[in-house]
Structure formats: C-alpha cells, structure tokens
C-alpha cells in the first residue's frame, strides 16, 4: 500500500492525505492485532478491523450506486433529450451555479447538509451546492465525500445552518430531537431547512431546485 502511495503521480494534497490516513489506519490495525492483550481487554475491545470493514462496505455501496446512476442518466438522455437540449440544460445549470449573487447568499456561514447520520462532504455533488451558496461546509474536515459524523464532531463544528433530507412530512420534528443537533447554533436559532429526498438525493436537473431552495433560505435568514 505504501509502495503504491510512493509511486503516485498526483500532487493533489487532499488525495495524498486520504491515502496516508488509510495507511496509518492499516498500521494501527496491524499493530493492535500483533500486540498481546490482557484477557479483560480481549473481552471488552472491539475488533480493530470492524471500522475499516464498515467503511469498505459503505464505499462499495456508493460505488455501485454511482454506476447505477450513471447508467440511468445515459439512458434518460437517450430517451428524453436530444443533444442540443441536453447541452442547453448543462449551460443553464452552469450559469446558475456560477451566479455571483447566489454565491454570496450564505455569507461564509458554517453549514451542514445531513442525510440521516451521513453528511455531504468535500467532493460530493451536494457539498458543491453548499459552496455554490457561499457557505463553509463543516463536513469538509471529515475528509470524505459522504462521512458519517459523530455527535462530538457535530457539536464541535457548531454549524450555523443545517440542511436536512426528509422523506415525508413529520420527519423534521424527529430530526430536531437528535441530541447531536440540539446544542448547535443552527437549532438554537431555528436555522434548519428541510429538503425533500426527491430533489437532493440523485444527481439530476432537479438538483438545481435544491440549490434555489438553499439560496433562498440563506438570503432570507
């Protein structure tokens, strides 16, 4: 693994740091497996490989989902759009993303976009929407596109605005009761914006609708 890191041509520090974090994780797991442990510790301590296995399974799930979405997008383009129409949609989308007034709506405030316990982080398309609103994404510090955030992380990050995916009416009330959210400035100041799963979950032209909702919320508050 380390030999592969040494041979990497990329100079992207974000990519390099992610590889080095994984290398450190592998070394930590191996050292724990090799070092002798007392009987009490063996009974109480979790398998050090468990967290890595969960992360790999999560990655596999998202990789599979990305292939599925790409195939559906290609099929939809063939069925519903001619090339010229698709190009126009792309141009309009790009123009709205780059709109300077919209990019100032967030005024640099700290924000999170939550999908249950998972957040939109650096490199995710939803994380890009936060940037397009002029917001600072707290989840970027987690170093993954779709990190699962701990209560401690959320409390420490102190987001001023939280956008949250909801499936149906009433989900929002349940989310507000979460201990991890309760003490954040976003909840204290009622700066929570709920967005339907149909709009924000799948990369599609409807993502633009989510962006408009987010920018309007930021501009109003």
N, C-alpha and C positions, 0 to 999 in steps of 0.2 A: 504493500500500500504506500509506504513512504517512498519507495523507489519510483512509483508512478507519479507521486507529487513532485519529485525532483525533476522528472522528465517533462512536466507540463510546460507548454509554451506560453500559456496565458499569463498576462501581467495584471489581471483583474484581482485586486486585493480582497474583494468580497468572496470571490470564488476560492482563492487560495486559503483564506481564513477558515472557510467552511470545511475544506479538506483537512486542514491542520487540526481543527476541533474534533473531527471524526477520528483522526489518527490518535489524538490524546485520549479519546474515549476508548478506543481499542486497546491502547496500552494500559489504561486503568482497569479495564475488564480483565485483561490477561494477568495483571499483577494480583488482582483480587482472587483469581482462580488458582494462582500458583502459591500464594501465601497461605500458611496454615491458619486455621481459625479455631477458636475455642468452641466447645460444644454449645454453650449458650448463644454465641453469635450465629452459629450454623442454624439454630432453630429460629432465630428472630430475623436474620438478614435475608432480604430478597435476593433472588438470583441476579447477579450484576448484568447478565445478558438480556434480561427481560425488557428493559427500556429500549435497548437497541433493536430487539426483535419487533417491538411495537412500532418504532419509527420506520423500520423497513417495510412492515405490513402497510402502514399508512402511506408511505411513498408508493408502494406497489398499487394501492387503491387509486391514488391520484393519477399515476402514470396511465393506468388502464382507462380512467375516466377521460383523461386528455385525448387519448386515441379515439375514444368513442365520440367525443365532442367534435374532434376534427373531421371524422368521417361524416357525422351528421351535417356539419357546416358545409362540406363539399357537396353532399347530396342535395342539401337545401338550395345551394347556389345553382345547381344544375336544373332543379325543378322550378324554382320561383324567380330567379333573376337572370337577365341577360348580362353579358359582360359590362355593357355601358351602365346599366342600372346599378350593378354592384360597385363599380368604380365611383359613381356619384355618391352612394351611401358612404363609402370609405372616405371620400373627400369631405363630405358634410360632418362625418364623425370626427375627423382630424381637426377640422376648423373649430368645432365646438370645444374639443378638448383643449385647444390652444388659446381659446378666448381669454384675453388678459383680464377682463373684468371678473369673469367667473373664477379665475385662478387666484384672485385676491379676496374672495368671499370668506375664506377660512381665517385670514389674518394671522397665520402662523400658529394657531392654537393646537394643542395636543389632542389627538383623537385616536379612536379605535373603531374598527368595523368588525363586529363579532358575529360568528356563525356558531351559536352554542358556546362551547368552550374553546373553539378554534377562532383565530383571528386572521385577517388578511394582512400579510407581512410584505417585506421587500421582495419584489419580483412577481407578485401576484397581480392579476388584472384589476382586482378590487382595491388593492393597495395603491395602484396607479390612480384610481379615482380620488383617493384621499389627497394625493399630491396635486391632482388637477383642480382641487377645491382650495388649494393653498393651505392645507393642514399638515401638521407634523405627525407622522404615523408612529405611535408609541411601539407598535409591534415590530418595527424595523430592528430594534435592539435584540430581538429574539433570534435574528439571523436565519430565518427560514420563510418561504413564501406563505405557508399556512401553519403557523405554530399553534400548539395547544398551550394556552397561557395559564400559569398557576395563579392562585389567589394573591400570593405575595407579589408577583410581577405586576398584576393589575393595580393593586393598591399602591405600590411604589411608583408606577408610571403616572398615576394621577391624571387620567385623561379628562380633558375639559368638555369633550363631546364624544358620545358613543352612538354609532350607527349599529343597529342590530337587525339581523334577518328574522322575520317572523313568517310562520306558515299560515296562521289563521288569527282572527280577532281573539283577543284574550291572552295570547302568548306573551304580549308585552308586560302584563302585570306580573306574570310568573318570573320573567327575567329581572324585573326591578327588585325582586325579593332576594336575589342572589347576594350572599354575604360579601363576595369579592367586589361587587359593584357598589354596595350600599354607601361606602365611605368616600367614593370618588367625587370630585367636583362636578362631574357630568350629572350624576344622580342628585346630588345635593342641590344643584341649580336647575334641575329639570331640563338638562341638555341632552335628551335621548331622542333619537329619530329612528323609528321602526320602518323597515323597508321590506316589502313582500319578497319571498323567496323566488317567485316567478320572474322578478325583474333583475335581481342582482346575482343569482347563483350561476347562471350559464352565460358564457361569453357570446353575445348576440347584439343586434341593433338595439335591443331593449335596455342594454347597459347604459345607453345614453339617457334613458328615462331616469335611471337611478342617479346618474350624475346631476341631472337637473333638480331632482328632489333634494340631493345633498347640498348643492349650491344654494338653493332657495332657503333651506333651513339655516345654513350658515349666515346668509345675508340678513335674514330676519332676526337672528339672535346674536 
